[in-house]
Amino acid sequence: MVRETLYHGTNGDNILGIIESGKMRPGADGRIFFARDDWTSAFMHGGDRKRRAAFAIRVQVDIPDGALLQRTSTQGVKNTWVVMTTKALPVEISELFVRNRPGEPVIRILGPTAISEYLTSRQGPEPGAPIG
């Protein structure tokens, strides 16, 4: 098993689920996507309409022996790592990056407890509620 520090963009509800379970699950195609070197590119995949922000997380990922690792380039992420596996990967989220609007300063939140509290406090409007 190899431990890597990687970045992943996803919405706040998914981040809360990852913190709760301590795992990232592959999609139906058996792939989990990560940005290798740069958290800023992960924002492209971290849009959250409910919280009106984009999120990226820094994770320590345990990549099991036998998992296939593909280094590639995907839309917006030059140095993409794709882990191909049928099993959930154990992870620890160490930092959350929050971009409320392009060009504004990025907020950085350290540690899973602070990240959970922050995301829970930003639940956004109820579905169907008027905005503004």
Secondary structure, DSSP 8 states (H G I E B T S, - for coil): -EEEEEEEE--HHHHHHHHHHSEE---TTSEEEEESS-HHHHGGG-EETTTTEEEEEEEEEEE-TT-EEEEEEETTEEEEEEEE-SS-EEEEEEEEEEESSTTS--EEEESHHHHHHHHHHT--S-TT----
